Amino acid sequence: MSKSKKPIQLSNDRNIHLRTTVPSHQEQLVHIGKAISSPVRLQILNLLDNTPMSIQEIASTLDIPVSSTAMHIRCLEEARMVVTESQPGLRGSMRVCINSVESIRIDVSMPEADRRSKSITFDMPVGNYYDFEVAPTCGLADKSGVIDTYDNPRAFYSPLRTNAQLLWFHKGFIEYRFPNFPPPVPLKELTFSLELCSEAPGFAEDWPSDITFTVNGRDILTYQSPGDFGARRGSLTPESWKSGSTQYGLLKTVSVRPNGGYLDGKLKNPDITLEALNLPSQPYISFAVSVRETAKFVGGVNLFGREFGDYSQGIVMSMFY
């Protein structure tokens, strides 16, 4: 690596987990399929494994035209397998690229349910919360920019909050209430899928935050977000949102099954069960996201909507039966 290059900061979570049964995952699956269908692009991924290189260096190493190399890099960027940034060079700026993925897991069916299982799914906009208590830094934004004002909880009362595509707070909680339609047979799993990251002033790739998920008043698990990501633009983040701010998050899936609470398919809390949630007792299902003052890392949280970040979804609740 030449002295003119500085390291590209990457997310600590470089493992992609996608399901063919989740509509918001399908577009990325198509891009990944296209990206890995080319032997040249596979060679590029191998070259960039933790070794930043410019497009010109890649072209020279593989003995292919620079224009073709740039096309291959765009394809890998669309699949979120490579990140690039402009850095100063000897003659102006140059684009430096690095492989941003360690592993990709693709589930073609729900591993926790048989193929005959059915589901009920709701996609809740991030601005359609029921209750909140937040502390600065905090705010909401839509495609045009900040709603009302920065760093004042009063913005969360704005009638425009339903348009929000991004919201953030340093500590506190936000609660959503989903309609509760009890399935005709016993429930196998309740899941919540959402894109999130920590909340730092501006952004900070290394900024841990302990984020707790609660369903019907019962703590399911606490996830430690590694950082607030802004080193590259989110694939859906509007151009009106300035660089140097939070750009995208990580897609996390919180599940409750008969034998415990799961994060991204891994058992984290065997002490919580579907039965303990007492779902039939009320016409709604409460889902809360909180950063508690007593947490080891009080690093805030950003929640992303359909038109911000990397994933075209709000907060998705699914009931599998």
C-alpha positions as CSV (number, residue, x, y, z in Angstrom):
1,M,0.0,0.0,0.0
2,S,1.5,3.3,-1.0
3,K,2.2,6.0,1.6
4,S,-0.5,8.3,0.1
5,K,-3.3,6.0,1.1
6,K,-5.0,5.9,4.5
7,P,-7.0,2.9,5.7
8,I,-10.7,2.8,4.9
9,Q,-12.8,2.4,8.0
10,L,-15.1,-0.6,7.8
11,S,-18.0,-1.8,9.9
12,N,-17.1,-4.3,12.6
13,D,-20.0,-6.5,11.3
14,R,-18.9,-7.7,7.9
15,N,-21.1,-10.8,7.8
16,I,-24.2,-10.5,5.6
17,H,-27.2,-12.7,6.5
18,L,-30.0,-12.7,4.0
19,R,-33.2,-14.6,3.5
20,T,-34.9,-15.2,0.1
21,T,-38.3,-15.1,1.9
22,V,-37.8,-11.5,3.1
23,P,-38.8,-9.0,0.4
24,S,-36.4,-6.3,1.5
25,H,-33.5,-8.8,1.1
26,Q,-34.3,-9.8,-2.5
27,E,-32.8,-6.8,-4.3
28,Q,-29.5,-7.3,-2.6
29,L,-29.6,-11.0,-3.4
30,V,-30.0,-10.2,-7.1
31,H,-27.0,-7.8,-6.9
32,I,-24.9,-10.4,-5.1
33,G,-25.7,-13.0,-7.7
34,K,-24.7,-10.7,-10.5
35,A,-21.5,-9.7,-8.6
36,I,-20.2,-13.2,-8.1
37,S,-21.2,-14.4,-11.5
38,S,-18.0,-13.0,-13.1
39,P,-14.5,-14.6,-12.6
40,V,-12.9,-11.2,-12.9
41,R,-15.0,-9.8,-10.0
42,L,-14.0,-12.8,-7.9
43,Q,-10.4,-12.0,-8.7
44,I,-11.0,-8.4,-7.6
45,L,-12.5,-9.5,-4.3
46,N,-9.4,-11.7,-3.7
47,L,-7.1,-8.8,-4.5
48,L,-9.0,-6.5,-2.1
49,D,-9.1,-8.8,0.9
50,N,-8.0,-6.3,3.6
51,T,-5.7,-4.6,1.1
52,P,-6.9,-1.3,-0.3
53,M,-6.1,-0.7,-4.0
54,S,-7.0,2.0,-6.5
55,I,-8.9,1.2,-9.6
56,Q,-5.7,1.8,-11.6
57,E,-3.8,-0.6,-9.5
58,I,-6.5,-3.3,-9.9
59,A,-6.5,-2.8,-13.7
60,S,-2.7,-3.0,-13.9
61,T,-2.6,-6.2,-11.7
62,L,-5.3,-8.0,-13.7
63,D,-4.2,-6.5,-17.1
64,I,-7.7,-5.2,-18.0
65,P,-8.8,-1.7,-19.0
66,V,-9.4,0.9,-16.3
67,S,-12.9,1.5,-17.7
68,S,-13.8,-2.3,-17.3
69,T,-12.4,-2.2,-13.8
70,A,-14.5,0.7,-12.9
71,M,-17.6,-1.2,-14.2
72,H,-16.7,-4.2,-12.1
73,I,-16.2,-2.1,-9.0
74,R,-19.7,-0.5,-9.5
75,C,-21.2,-3.9,-9.7
76,L,-19.5,-5.0,-6.4
77,E,-20.6,-1.7,-4.7
78,E,-24.2,-2.4,-5.6
79,A,-23.9,-5.8,-3.9
80,R,-22.4,-4.0,-0.9
81,M,-19.3,-6.3,-1.2
82,V,-16.8,-3.5,-1.9
83,V,-16.6,0.1,-0.5
84,T,-14.7,2.9,-2.1
85,E,-13.7,6.4,-1.1
86,S,-11.7,9.2,-2.7
87,Q,-8.3,9.9,-1.3
88,P,-5.6,12.4,-2.2
89,G,-3.1,11.1,-4.7
90,L,0.0,12.4,-6.4
91,R,-2.1,14.0,-9.1
92,G,-5.4,14.9,-7.6
93,S,-7.7,12.4,-6.0
94,M,-8.1,8.7,-6.6
95,R,-10.7,6.1,-5.7
96,V,-9.5,3.5,-3.2
97,C,-11.4,0.2,-2.9
98,I,-11.5,-2.6,-0.3
99,N,-13.5,-5.8,0.1
100,S,-16.1,-5.0,2.8
101,V,-17.5,-8.6,3.4
102,E,-16.1,-11.6,5.2
103,S,-19.1,-13.9,4.7
104,I,-22.5,-14.2,3.1
105,R,-25.2,-16.5,4.5
106,I,-28.3,-17.0,2.4
107,D,-31.3,-18.9,3.8
108,V,-33.7,-20.1,1.1
109,S,-36.3,-20.9,3.7
110,M,-37.0,-20.1,7.3
111,P,-34.7,-22.6,9.2
112,E,-36.8,-22.3,12.3
113,A,-40.1,-23.3,10.6
114,D,-41.1,-26.0,8.2
115,R,-41.9,-25.3,4.6
116,R,-45.6,-25.3,5.2
117,S,-45.5,-22.5,7.8
118,K,-47.4,-19.3,7.1
119,S,-46.8,-15.8,8.3
120,I,-48.5,-12.4,8.9
121,T,-46.2,-9.4,8.3
122,F,-46.4,-5.7,9.0
123,D,-43.9,-3.0,7.9
124,M,-44.2,-0.1,10.4
125,P,-42.8,3.3,9.3
126,V,-40.1,4.4,11.8
127,G,-42.1,7.6,12.4
128,N,-45.3,5.8,13.5
129,Y,-44.2,5.3,17.1
130,Y,-46.7,5.1,19.9
131,D,-44.6,6.5,22.8
132,F,-41.1,7.8,23.5
133,E,-38.8,9.3,26.0
134,V,-35.5,10.5,24.4
135,A,-32.5,12.7,25.3
136,P,-30.2,14.6,22.9
137,T,-28.5,14.1,20.6
138,C,-31.9,13.4,19.0
139,G,-34.0,14.2,16.0
140,L,-35.9,13.0,13.0
141,A,-35.4,13.5,9.3
142,D,-37.3,12.8,6.1
143,K,-36.1,12.9,2.5
144,S,-35.8,16.7,2.6
145,G,-33.8,17.0,5.8
146,V,-34.3,17.5,9.5
147,I,-37.9,17.6,10.8
148,D,-38.6,20.6,13.1
149,T,-35.2,21.0,15.0
150,Y,-32.1,19.2,16.1
151,D,-31.5,17.9,19.6
152,N,-34.9,18.8,21.1
153,P,-37.4,16.1,22.1
154,R,-40.2,18.4,21.0
155,A,-39.5,17.4,17.4
156,F,-40.8,13.9,18.2
157,Y,-44.3,15.4,18.7
158,S,-44.3,17.0,15.3
159,P,-47.3,16.1,13.0
160,L,-44.6,15.5,10.3
161,R,-43.1,12.7,12.3
162,T,-45.0,10.1,10.3
163,N,-42.9,11.2,7.3
164,A,-39.6,10.4,9.1
165,Q,-37.2,8.1,7.4
166,L,-34.5,8.3,10.0
167,L,-34.7,9.0,13.8
168,W,-32.0,9.0,16.4
169,F,-31.5,9.6,20.2
170,H,-28.7,9.3,22.7
171,K,-30.6,7.5,25.4
172,G,-34.2,6.7,26.2
173,F,-36.7,4.6,24.4
174,I,-39.1,4.5,21.5
175,E,-42.2,2.2,21.4
176,Y,-44.2,0.9,18.4
177,R,-47.5,-0.9,18.6
178,F,-48.4,-3.5,15.9
179,P,-51.9,-4.9,15.4
180,N,-52.3,-8.3,17.0
181,F,-54.1,-10.8,14.8
182,P,-53.8,-14.2,16.6
183,P,-53.0,-16.9,14.1
184,P,-55.5,-19.9,13.9
185,V,-52.8,-22.3,15.1
186,P,-50.0,-22.0,17.7
187,L,-47.4,-19.4,17.0
188,K,-43.9,-20.7,16.1
189,E,-42.0,-17.5,16.1
190,L,-42.4,-13.7,16.4
191,T,-39.7,-11.6,14.7
192,F,-38.8,-8.0,14.4
193,S,-36.4,-6.9,11.6
194,L,-34.9,-3.4,11.6
195,E,-31.9,-1.4,10.3
196,L,-30.0,0.4,13.0
197,C,-26.7,1.7,14.3
198,S,-25.3,3.7,17.2
199,E,-25.6,7.4,17.5
200,A,-22.5,9.6,17.8
201,P,-22.1,13.3,17.1
202,G,-21.7,13.3,13.3
203,F,-20.6,9.7,13.0
204,A,-18.0,7.4,14.5
205,E,-17.3,3.9,13.1
206,D,-16.1,2.7,16.5
207,W,-18.8,3.8,18.9
208,P,-20.4,0.9,20.8
209,S,-23.9,1.1,22.1
210,D,-26.0,-1.3,24.2
211,I,-29.4,-1.4,22.6
212,T,-32.2,-3.3,24.3
213,F,-35.3,-4.8,22.6
214,T,-38.5,-5.2,24.6
215,V,-41.7,-7.0,23.6
216,N,-44.9,-6.5,25.6
217,G,-42.8,-5.1,28.5
218,R,-40.4,-8.0,28.6
219,D,-36.8,-7.6,27.8
220,I,-35.8,-9.9,24.9
221,L,-32.1,-9.2,24.6
222,T,-29.5,-6.5,24.4
223,Y,-27.4,-6.0,21.2
224,Q,-24.1,-4.1,21.2
225,S,-24.0,-2.0,18.1
226,P,-20.4,-1.5,17.0
227,G,-20.7,2.0,15.7
228,D,-22.4,4.9,13.9
229,F,-21.7,4.4,10.2
230,G,-21.0,7.3,7.9
231,A,-17.7,6.5,6.1
232,R,-19.7,5.8,2.9
233,R,-23.1,6.9,1.8
234,G,-26.1,4.6,2.4
235,S,-27.4,3.1,-0.8
236,L,-30.8,4.6,-0.2
237,T,-29.8,7.8,1.7
238,P,-31.0,10.9,-0.2
239,E,-28.6,13.3,-1.7
240,S,-30.1,16.0,0.5
241,W,-28.6,14.3,3.5
242,K,-25.1,15.7,4.0
243,S,-21.9,13.6,4.1
244,G,-20.2,13.5,7.5
245,S,-23.4,12.3,9.2
246,T,-24.9,8.9,9.8
247,Q,-25.5,7.1,6.5
248,Y,-26.6,3.5,7.0
249,G,-27.0,0.8,9.6
250,L,-26.9,-3.0,10.0
251,L,-30.0,-5.1,9.5
252,K,-30.8,-7.0,12.7
253,T,-33.5,-9.6,13.4
254,V,-34.8,-10.1,16.9
255,S,-36.9,-13.2,17.4
256,V,-38.9,-14.9,20.2
257,R,-39.5,-18.7,19.9
258,P,-40.9,-21.2,22.3
259,N,-37.4,-21.8,23.7
260,G,-36.0,-18.3,23.9
261,G,-34.9,-15.0,22.4
262,Y,-32.7,-14.9,19.3
263,L,-30.6,-12.4,17.5
264,D,-30.0,-13.1,13.8
265,G,-30.9,-16.8,14.4
266,K,-28.6,-17.3,17.4
267,L,-30.1,-18.0,20.8
268,K,-29.2,-15.2,23.2
269,N,-31.8,-15.4,26.0
270,P,-33.2,-18.8,26.9
271,D,-35.2,-17.2,29.8
272,I,-37.8,-15.5,27.6
273,T,-40.5,-17.5,25.7
274,L,-43.5,-16.8,23.5
275,E,-45.8,-17.9,26.3
276,A,-44.2,-15.3,28.6
277,L,-45.2,-12.5,26.2
278,N,-48.9,-13.3,26.8
279,L,-49.8,-12.2,23.2
280,P,-53.6,-13.0,23.4
281,S,-54.1,-10.6,26.3
282,Q,-54.3,-7.4,24.2
283,P,-55.1,-6.2,20.7
284,Y,-51.6,-4.9,20.0
285,I,-48.0,-6.1,20.2
286,S,-45.6,-3.6,21.8
287,F,-42.0,-3.4,20.5
288,A,-39.6,-1.0,22.1
289,V,-36.0,0.0,21.4
290,S,-34.1,1.6,24.2
291,V,-30.6,2.8,25.2
292,R,-30.6,2.8,29.0
293,E,-28.8,5.2,31.3
294,T,-27.5,2.1,33.2
295,A,-26.0,0.4,30.2
296,K,-22.3,-0.2,30.0
297,F,-22.2,1.6,26.6
298,V,-24.6,4.5,26.3
299,G,-24.0,5.1,22.7
300,G,-27.4,6.0,21.3
301,V,-29.3,4.5,18.4
302,N,-30.3,5.4,14.8
303,L,-33.4,3.7,13.2
304,F,-33.7,3.7,9.4
305,G,-36.8,3.8,7.3
306,R,-37.5,2.7,3.7
307,E,-35.8,5.7,2.1
308,F,-32.6,5.9,4.3
309,G,-29.7,3.6,4.8
310,D,-29.2,0.3,2.9
311,Y,-32.5,-1.6,3.3
312,S,-35.8,-0.6,1.9
313,Q,-38.0,-1.3,5.0
314,G,-39.2,0.2,8.2
315,I,-39.6,-2.0,11.3
316,V,-41.0,-5.3,10.1
317,M,-42.9,-7.6,12.4
318,S,-43.6,-11.2,11.3
319,M,-45.7,-13.9,13.0
320,F,-44.9,-17.4,11.9
321,Y,-47.3,-20.2,12.5
